[in-house]
Amino acid sequence: MGELGNSIQFLSGVGPKRADLIKRELGLETLNDLIHFFPFRYIDRSGIQMIGELTPDLAYCQIKARVLTRTLYGPSASIVSQETNPIHWGAVKRLSVMVEDESGRIELVFFKGIKWSFSRLTPGSTFIFFGKPQEFNGRLNIPHPEIDAPQEGTMAQNTLTGVYPSTEKLKNGGVTGKQMCRLQSAALALCLPEIQETLPEYIIRDKGLVSLQYALKNVHFPKDSYALQKSVHRLKFEELFFLQLSLLKQKYIRSRGEKGIPMPKVGPEFNACYNALPYSLTGAQQRVIKEIRADLISGHQMNRLLQGDVGSGKTMVAVLSALLAIGNGYQACIMAPTEVLAQQHFANISRYLSPTGVKCALLTGSSTQKERREIHAGLEDGSIGLIVGTHALIEDDVRFKALGLAVIDEQHRFGVDQRAKLWAKGPNGLPPHVLVMTATPIPRTLAMTLYGDLDVSVIDEMPPGRKPVQTICIGQNRRNAMYRFLRDEIARGRQVFVVYPLIFESEKIDLQNLQNGYEEIVNAFPLPDYKVALVHGQQKAEEKNFNMSAFAAGRANILVSTTVIEVGVDVPNASVMVIESAQRFGLSQLHQLRGRVGRGAEKSYCILVKDVKTTKEAQQRLDLMCATEDGFEIAEEDMKMRGPGDLEGTQQSGLPINLRIASLAKDGLLLNEARAYAQSVLDADPSLTEPQNRLLITELRKDKYVAKDYSNIS
């Protein structure tokens, strides 16, 4: 690998200690890592401004000025020394340097590197200073400007300067922005001659891309804004193209190689259920069922992700899909992440199945030994057509006569190993068809990446008659008014959720807040007029299920809870969702919680209670929640605010590859273009064996493109 594989410690100014610091803070070890570590923004240093033109609202400025005076200050603004020797450096806390040009004067202030700056900035000398002007005590100054002698103006002057991600530890260890630019310059001088092209010539020509050498040089040290634009485009396209090529190739191999159970028929069970529905399916539900039907007919194993907002009718689609499998002589299972959700699914599905004659059963951790024996026997002899359950379904003693379809609800809550056991329960060594469902809206760009090798169906339409939930945000000063409103709702026969942010079950402070909040609610809503139930993750399963069931059955008016109720609790009579310390939740989680109300015929409300200290970003989230109920719009905004690797609710541990320069939040159009082009390359040469694609195979074999497969059930 030549220079590219060498450690950064051998660059001038690094050494073992700094190399270790850079590795710990940024994960960079080799020169190759370094030159693929890109600026996240650029500062225009092409012009010199006059001191008289400076204002505190300028982002950055660059001035050419002569040093007039330099003054050293002690702890209480006392002057330690101006030009006398010796100087007692231990007593010095601040250096003030007055500089001037023909338009005026300004103070430069230094709190670090004082001795070096003092010795360099001698009165009468002229430098170029670069920094952020600010106002202090009614006067303008520039704290810690970068300093260059006018003749030094190589890469730092008359150009766009890259700003690299950094940390306080790096800055304290001497790895400043300026130092990072120097390291990049040295690394590129050594490595650029070695850089080999990663894209075939025909792709570079087709897409009008600059060479990789040109792109790497100009992304760090742009010749001008046009060169920067072309370089960034090249690097982003390449990154997204290889990401999609990797995923689509996996999908191609699976669709050709993984035989599936053929299910050509629509049996009487499907028709009986469909014809007995008291309402018409939405257009989106009908479209998704057609997509699933096409998969079942194809002879290849279905691996489909079904996305749908809370209340969009995914369960109905799952039931009709299960009846397609049953109509072809197979069994189906629906696996839910919690016992409460499994019980709810079972109650709803049993109603849907009543006209069909299909036997349905429920298997959870709470099932008795007698129930288990009967269920196991019914699954083995095929008399149970559809089983609903939790992870109890994957136990070794659960055997199916012919499992044809596995539906997994909220799949991110199950580990890969757990799902693999379910996958192995198909008939005659064939895997069952797999339908993965999620109520967490995932932005399309993220879905194409996390689930790029799955077929994705989206239910983007709500059933008619579902009333919007009115969302309001209030401060702590409106709590009494909120309690009056809750009493009015309860008097009308409604129920109320109150949710506290227990982000990690071990956080003692959060648990204390929950307990205090519960006591406050009990005091405000006392027995015998009101009944309050409490649910959190520290409780034993029996206690949790008892309290949840009491609320679901209407025996409790208020359920005080942590986010354990985020997924799946269906209480149509609940009309109010109160979210305490709402600023601490992510957008997707707030949306999931809001989806617990608005399920009945009555007008419903979501009240976001914010703390006194709420940041500007948190307020933006709360404002968006009040402005829209569209889960996909919320998910897009969530990704823009928080970044794709940290979407609360998806619980993903990262992306299939680490994107170094492209952004799923900002580069959606380029991602679509890269995916379409990757598809066209595979359409022409599915196995990438043509000579012109040799480079692509070489690149795909590198570790970074071995995508972690979030969708594969195996």
ZADOZA-289907 format. One record per residue (C-alpha): x, z, y; residue in one letter. Coordinates in pm, whole numbers, plus 50000, padded with zeros to 5 digits. Layout:
XZYA;...
# end
This chain:
500005000050000M;503105000150225G;502785018150558E;498995022050523L;499385047850246G;501955068950432N;501115103650560S;500365107650931I;502885136150943Q;505685110450977F;504335097151307L;506285108851612S;504735140651752G;502825150551436V;504885167951167G;503555188350869P;501775215251074K;499775191451294R;499135168250999A;497565197450814D;495445205951122L;494235169651153I;493405168750781K;491415201150801R;489515191751117E;488995154151071L;489745147050705G;492495121950795L;495615120850575E;497105085850578T;497785059550844L;494965039350687N;492585068550746D;493795071251104L;493325034951207I;489815035951055H;488955066251269F;487165050351563F;486335060851921P;482715071151973F;482715060152338R;484955044152598Y;485975052852952I;486605025053202D;490025031353355R;490374997353512S;489825008253872G;491265032854125I;488795052154341Q;489355067354682M;489195105454708I;486755102154998G;484285083854769E;484175110554496L;480975130254421T;480245157054157P;477715134553978D;480395109353878L;481105109153502A;484845103053544Y;487105090853819C;490645077553850Q;492635083454169I;496155075154285K;497345104054499A;500415121654642R;501075158454565V;500945180254878L;501145216454756T;501035236054431R;499945272354413T;500045296754121L;497335323754103Y;497145356353911G;494145373753749P;492275383254069S;492945351154266A;496115366754411S;498915342154481I;501745347854231V;504145322254374S;504195289154552Q;507725275654546E;509845306854484T;512045313454183N;512045330753945P;508345327653858I;506695354653644H;504745330953416W;503075359153224G;501145368753536A;499975333053609V;496345324553524K;495695293053728R;497535264353896L;496005247754203S;497475214454317V;496355197654641M;496695159654641V;495795133254899E;495345096154952D;494535078155276E;490825087455248S;491055124855191G;492275154754988R;491135171354665I;492185201354456E;493305197554095L;492925229053881V;494825238253562F;494185268153331F;496345255753040K;499725238453028G;500445254353365I;504245256053337K;504565219453233W;502145207153503S;503865228253772F;507315214353688S;506035178453684R;503815178253993L;506455182854263T;505365178954625P;505825143354754G;505495127154409S;502685102154339T;500645100554016F;497475085753875I;494995113453792F;491975108753566F;489185134253519G;485685146853594K;485005157853955P;482965189753993Q;481775212254272E;482925248554295F;482155271654588N;481005241754792G;484275222454742R;485125193854511L;487875197554248N;489025181053926I;489805205153639P;492555194953393H;492955158353489P;495095135353276E;498335126753457I;500175093353446D;503045080353653A;501995046953810P;504645027353618Q;503435042053283E;500235021953298G;500375005852956T;497435012852727M;496135041652935A;495675022053258Q;493774990653356N;491804991753036T;488895007252848L;490145039452690T;488665051952363G;487385087652333V;487725101451978Y;485705128851806P;487595161751842S;487345199351801T;488545229751996E;491105237151722K;492595202351761L;492835205452139K;494405239952110N;496855225751854G;498025199152100G;496035170151953V;494365159952280T;492515127652350G;495645113452503K;497745123652203Q;495205107151970M;495565074552166C;499355076752126R;499025082651750L;496655053051712Q;499045030851907S;501975041051684A;499915037051363A;498675002451460L;502214990851548A;503275000151193L;500184989251001C;498654958551165L;501034933650994P;499874947750656E;496124945450721I;494534921850469Q;491184904750530E;488304920950339T;485664893950393L;485834858650250P;486524830750498E;483024816050457Y;481364848750566I;483614851850872I;482724815850961R;478984819150887D;478594851051088K;481014841951370G;483164872851313L;486614880551452V;489444888051208S;489944923451076L;493354926251246Q;491864916251582Y;488924940151535A;491104970251450L;493454964051742K;490674959351998N;488374987151878V;491155011751964H;492694993752264F;490244967752393P;491674938552589K;488354937752777D;484674945952717S;484034912652541Y;486874918952292A;485494953852231L;481964940652170Q;483204914451919K;485394939851740S;482684966551709V;480224940251582H;482684928551315R;483414963751189L;479764974651188K;478604943051011F;481284946650743E;480414983050680E;476654976850650L;477144944550452F;479264961450182F;476904991050170L;473914968150107Q;475864945149873L;476764975549660S;473164988149644L;471604953949585L;474104946449309K;473114979049134Q;469484969349174K;470154934349037Y;471984948248731I;469184972948664R;466344947848706S;468054923448467R;469464948448222G;466924976548197E;464104965547973K;460794981348057G;457584987747866I;455294957647922P;451814968048042M;449784936248088P;446254950648068K;443894967648310V;441934989948075G;438395004248104P;439785038048218E;441155022848540F;437915004548615N;435755035348543A;437765056648789C;438015029349053Y;434305021149044N;433315058149066A;435345065149382L;433075078249659P;435075058649920Y;436985026149947S;440755026449912L;442655017850229T;444304983750254G;447695000950220A;446655018649896Q;445354985849750Q;448594967849844R;450754994849681V;448704994449357I;449194956549338K;452974961449382E;453014987549103I;450894965248877R;453344936448924A;456204959648817D;454334971048505L;453674935048398I;457274923348461S;458884935748138G;461524954348343H;461524991448408Q;459795000748733M;461835022148973N;459695024749283R;459685048749578L;456255055349726L;456385068350081Q;453255080450250G;452485104850526D;450765137750448V;447155130050351G;447625092350316S;446315091349958G;449445090049740K;447855111549466T;445045086149423M;447615058349383V;449475079649124A;446265085448926V;445305048448921L;448885039348819S;448675065048536A;445375049348422L;447065015048408L;449625030048166A;446895047647964I;444885015147945G;447904999347771N;448085026947507G;450685049247676Y;450735084047829Q;451635094248184A;452985125648346C;452965137748706I;455735162348786M;455415185049093A;458095207749244P;456005239649263T;453385256349048E;450915257649337V;451245220249396L;450935212949022A;447735233549007Q;446325215149308Q;447195181249161H;445555191348834F;442325202649004A;442055170449208N;443105147148925I;440645163048681S;437855153748924R;439095117948953Y;439325114548572L;435855128348493S;434245093448461P;437075079948240T;437095101947929G;440875106347966V;442065141147866K;444265157948129C;446285190148088A;448375213448306L;451745227148193L;453655251948414T;455825282648374G;452665303848376S;451035285848083S;450415309947791T;451945305047447Q;448535295247309K;448045269247588E;451545255847530R;450965251247155R;447755231847221E;449365210447492I;452465202847282H;450235191946994A;448045170647223G;451075153047373L;452585146147030E;449395132046877D;448525112647197G;445165129547258S;446365141247602I;446635109747814G;447865125648138L;449875157548182I;450465174348518V;453225200248543G;456345214948695T;459875214348551H;458245228948236A;457595192248144L;461285185848085I;461785213747829E;463135201447495D;460055211547297D;457775189147510V;457525156447314R;455275127047391F;453755102347149K;454365074047399A;455325083047757L;454925051347961G;454905063348322L;456575092848495A;455455101348847V;457795124949032I;456405141049347D;458875151349621E;461765139249406Q;464495154649621H;463395188749493R;464525180149138F;468145177149032G;469415145448866V;470005163848536D;466415176448533Q;465035141548593R;467295126548326A;465605148248061K;462225134048159L;463635098848153W;464815103747794A;461275111247670K;460185074547666G;459075057247341P;461525039947103N;464485044747334G;462795026747623L;462695045547954P;459285051848108P;458345034248430H;459205056948723V;457245062049043L;458915085649291V;456665099149568M;457555115949894T;455445128350183A;458545131050399T;458515099350608P;461955083850594I;462975058750862P;463125023850715R;466865020350779T;467545053050597L;465215044250308A;467045010950269M;470285030450237T;469355061650042L;467025042049815Y;468535007449862G;468404999449490D;464785010649452L;461744990349543D;460045008349832V;456295009449889S;454815025050201V;451275037650259I;451155033550635D;447425038050683E;445355069950683M;441995072550500P;438975068450729P;437375100650853G;440585121150863R;440535138151201K;443685140751414P;445235175351450V;445425187051811Q;448945200151874T;449835223352163I;453035241752256C;452855276452411I;455255303652527G;455315340252424Q;453205349352730N;450145331952577R;450105352052253R;447005372852337N;445045341652430A;446155326052098M;444905356651904Y;441495353752077R;441345317151974F;442245325851611L;439485352251599R;436995325951722D;438085301451449E;437865328251178I;434395337951309A;433415301751243R;434495306250882G;437885289350918R;441325300550791Q;444735302250958V;448375296150854F;451115315051043V;454605302450954V;457945319151038Y;461365302151025P;463125316250721L;465655288050714I;467765304250440F;466085329050210E;469025352950248S;468885356350626E;468075393050684K;467215388251052I;464675361250966D;463185382950691L;462915411450942Q;461165388251192N;458745377450921L;457985413750829Q;457535423451196N;455335393151254G;453215402150951Y;452755437851079E;451805424851424E;449215401151271I;447795429251054V;447465451251366N;445805423451563A;443525414051269F;442755447551097P;440805455150781L;437955454050692P;437045425050923D;440135404750837Y;442355400050531K;445975388750575V;448145375750286A;451975373550294L;454115347850107V;457905342750110H;460665332349875G;461945367849808Q;458685377349635Q;458255375749258K;456445344449138A;453325364149033E;452985380749375E;453575348049556K;451045329149341N;448485357349372F;448645357449753N;448695319349779M;445725317049544S;443835343849743A;444215322650055F;443355289949878A;440205306049733A;439145319350076G;439655356249995R;442205359050281A;441605347050639N;445275344050739I;448355334250537L;451615346350694V;454385326450530S;457815310450543T;458235273250483T;457485277350110V;454065262950204I;455675231650356E;454905209850056V;451565207149890G;449275236449973V;445855220850013D;443285243650178V;440615221350339P;439065251750508N;442275260050700A;441895246851055S;444835262551242V;448585261151179M;450615285151396V;454395278951383I;456425307851524E;459845300951685S;458935264151652A;462105253651838Q;464135263451529R;462525237251305F;463435200751268G;460865174151356L;460215163350999S;459645199350892Q;457255205851182L;455355174451082H;455175185650718Q;453835219550820L;451255204151052R;450055183150760G;448765214850588R;445745214750825V;443295187350916G;442305182550551R;438645192250592G;435775179750805A;436435203851094E;438545199251405K;442045213151339S;444855226551555Y;448625231351535C;450045257451776I;453805256251834L;454985290151966V;458395287252130K;460845315152213D;461925323152568V;465305306652508K;464555270852406T;467165243652456T;466415210352622K;466815192052289E;464435216052113A;461865211452390Q;462115173552342Q;461225178451975R;458245200352060L;457035175552325D;457195147052072L;455175167451821M;452455171852084C;452525134652169A;452195118051825T;451005123351468E;452775092451333D;455175105851069G;457355074751072F;457755075551451E;458685112451421I;461175105151143A;462865077751350E;463195101451646E;464415129251417D;467185106851291M;468195096951645K;468325133451754M;469905148851446R;471785120951269G;470905105750932P;472885129850715G;470955159850842D;467295150350816L;465475182350744E;462955177250468G;464925150150288T;467575174950169Q;470015146550104Q;473665155650077S;474835125150270G;474715087550261L;475885065249975P;479055058950174I;480375075850485N;479655052450774L;482665052751005R;481315031751291I;477785019251216A;474775041351288S;471555039851088L;469735053651392A;470995026851632K;471934996751421D;468664989551239G;468614952551335L;472204947451219L;471394965950894L;468504942050828N;470774912350901E;473514926050672A;471034932850390R;469474897950413A;472934882150409Y;474074903850116A;470934892949929Q;471694856149997S;475264860649867V;473924876349544L;471204849849508D;473934823149507A;476354842649286D;474664873049119P;477774885648941S;480174876349227L;482424856948990T;482874825849207E;486434822349345P;485274825649708Q;483794860049626N;486884874849468R;487564895149783L;484074910349767L;484554922749410I;487954937349505T;486404955849800E;483394968349600L;485694983749340R;487175007149602K;485995043049571D;484245043349905K;481685017649789Y;480805034849463V;477445045749602A;476025079249501K;472725068949352D;469965091149489Y;467235070649326S;468435066348972N;466565088848735I;469285086748470S;
# end
